[in-house]
Amino acid sequence: MNPDVLVNINNLYFGYNGEEILSGVTLSVFSGEIFVIVGPSGSGKSTLLKLCSGLFHPKDGDVEIKGINVHKAPKDSIRKLRRKVGFVFQDAALISNTCIFDNVALPLRYHTDLSEPEIESRVSEKLDLLHIDKSCYYFLPAQLSLGLKRSVGIARALVIEPDIVFFDEITASFDSQIVQKISTIIKDLKNLKVTFIIVTGDTSLAYSIADRIAIIKNGKIIQAGTPDEIRNSQNPEVMSMTSMSK
């Protein structure tokens, strides 16, 4: 495998109840890039993300992160790998009866031997990076807007200082102003040298933040390339999906 390839997806199949969700998906994601998977609802993009993160198991095929097969490697290897992988869920998945500071601190308390002062320092650093005011640190999730909840979710994913972060539809249900704010945050985070894999149905978002884009439809990758390559594609299926965002 190319040493610059952080994630390698090879001939991946997945389905349940007799329905095929993914069919022969093959992709490579390079270290440090923002890779965006774009597709309509039901295309299999979120399922692909969950397979990459090890939440689902494939019917066939392989997913390797840093050369480690996320479904077949020894449990100890997978456990160590997961300490370097962050995941941002669409609903933020915050613990409802825990303040946002402790929500962000949770992975450090669970996965590391850092002292409490070290944890407090790193949590404050990540919350500040996401422009979350100190006055909000001890709010419960129910007291936050959806946009702020997702920002907290991003901070929690980054607090373990991961090599890779998976984002699942983080701009869904937002107006254009909040989408623009989140896209700016993601582009700013590129300086951290972290690899981001993002799934979305928003082609405009993909064009604005991605180093490379993969178009998925009916469980198959139609085309992958740079934003310009996707924008100028002559593939009829790609053109029909992206025509409103050119």
N, C-alpha and C positions, 0 to 999 in steps of 0.2 A: 504494500500500500504506500502511496505517495506520503512522505513524512509531513507534508503540509495539510493532508486530509485529516480532519479531526473526526468527522462522522462519515461512515461509509454504509450505505443502504444498498443491499444487493438482492434483486429479484424477490421482493417482499410480497407475500400474499396474506390476506386476512379476511375472515368472514365469520358469520354466525347465523344460526337458524336457516342454513341453506343459502344464504345471500352472500355473494362475494362483495366485499367492501373495498379491498385493495387488490390489484392484479399486476404482479410483476414490476413493482416500483423499484427503480434503481436510481440512486442519487449519491453525490459526494458533496460534502460541505467542508470548506477550507478553514483553517485556523484563523480567527480574528475577523471573519466576515459577518455581515448581516445578510442572512439568507432567508428570503420570504417565500412561503408556499401559498399561492393564491388559487382559490377555487370557490365555486358556489356552494350553498348549503347542500349537504349530502354527498359532496364529492369525495369524502374520505380524508380530508386534510387534518382534521382534529384527531381522527383515529391514527393516522400516520405519526402524528406528534406523540401520542400516547404509546405507540409501539417503540418509538425512538427512546423514550424516557424509561421504558421497561414496565409501564403500567399495564400494557396489554402484551400478550404473547402471539407471535405470528403462526399462521398455518404452515407457512414455508418461507424460506429466505432468512437473511441475516441482517442484523444491525450491529455495527461496531463503532464504539466511541473510544478514541485513543488506542485503537487496536484491541480493545476488549469487547467480546461479544456480550451484549447486554442481556441476552436470554440464555446463553449456554455456558458462560464462564463460571468458575467456582464462586460460591456465595460470598466468600471473603473479598474476592476481587471486585465483585459487583458492589458490595457494601462500600469499599474504598472509592470506587468510581462515583457513586451517588453523592459522596461528600464534595465532589467537584462539579456537580450538576445542579442548576437551579431551575425552578418551574414556576411560571406565572400563570395562574388560572384565570379564566374569563370572569369568574365571580370573586376573585381575589383569595377565596378560601381562608379568610381570617377566622381565628377562634373568637366567637362572639362575646364571651365573658372575660376576655383578656385585653388589656390596653394595647395600643398599637406598638408602643415601645417593646413590650414583652412579646408581642407577636413576632416582631422582627428579630428579637434576641433568641427566640426558641431554637432555631437550628444550631446556634453556637453553643447553647447550653446542652443540647442533645448530642451533638457530633464532635465537640472539641473539649479540650482541657483548659481553655482560657480562663483566667481569673475574672471575677465580676467587674473590676475596674477596666480590664481589657475589653470585655464584652460591651460595657457601657460606652466606651470610647468608639468602638467600631460601629455599634448601632447608631450612635449620634452622627457619625461620619456619613453613613449610608442614607439616613433620613435627610440630612442636610443636602446631600448630593441630589436627592429627589425634590428639593425645595419644600420640604415639609416643616412647617414652623414648630418650634419647641413648645408652643402653647397647646399643640395637638398631641403631644407624646403620650399623654395619659388618658386620652379619650378612648372610649370603646368603639368598635367598628360601626355600631349602629348610629353613632354621632357624626359619621363622616359621609361625605358625598361619594357616589360611585367612583368618580374620577380619582378622589383622594384614596379610596380603598385600593384601587389598582396601583397607585403610586406606592402605597405601603407594601403591596404584594411584590412589586419590583424591588423595593429596598430589601425585603426579606430574602428574595432570591439572590441578591448580590452580596448579602452580608457574609456568606460563607466564602466569598472571593472565588467564585466558580470559574471553570474553564469555558463552560457553555451554559446558556440559559435558553429554555424553551418558553415561548409566549403563545398562549392559546386565545386568539380573538380578543386581544386586550382593548381594542377600540370599538368593539360591538356596542351598540345602543348609545353611542356618543354623538353629539353634534360636531360640526366641522371645526369649531373653535377648540374643543377639548382634544379632538383627534390631532390637530396641528400641534397642540402643546405636548402630547405624548410622543408624537413623531420627533419633535425637537429634543425631548429628553433622551430618546433612544439614540439619535445621532450623536448627542453629546457623550453618551455612555461608550461610544466606540473607542474613545480615548483609553478606556480601561483594558483594551486588548482582549476583551471577552468575545466569544463567538455567540451570536444570537440566531436562533431559528424561530421564525415567527409564522404563524398561520393566520390568514385573514381572507375575507371576501372582498376587501377594499383594494382594488388595483391602484388607485391614486396613492394610497399609503405606501404600497410596495414600491412604486416608482420613486417616491420621495425619500425612502430610507435605505433601499436594498443595494447591496453590492451585486447580488445575483437573485434571480427570481425563477421559481418553478411553477408552471401552470398545471394544475391537476383537475381532471374531470372524469367522473364515473370511475374513480379508483385507479386511474392511469395518469402518468406524467405525460402531458402533451408536448411540452417543450420546456427547456431550462436554458437560461442565459442571462446576460446583463440586462438592465432596464432598457437600453437602446435596442438590443437584439429582440426583446419581447415586444417593444413598442412598434418596431418595424417588421415584425414577423409577417410572412405571407401564408402561414398556416391558417386556414379558414376558421378552425375552432378557436385558436388563440385570438384571431381578429374579432370574432363575435363576442368574446369575453372581455376584451380590453378596449373596444372601440369607443366607449363612453369616457375613457380616461386619458385619451391621447391629447 
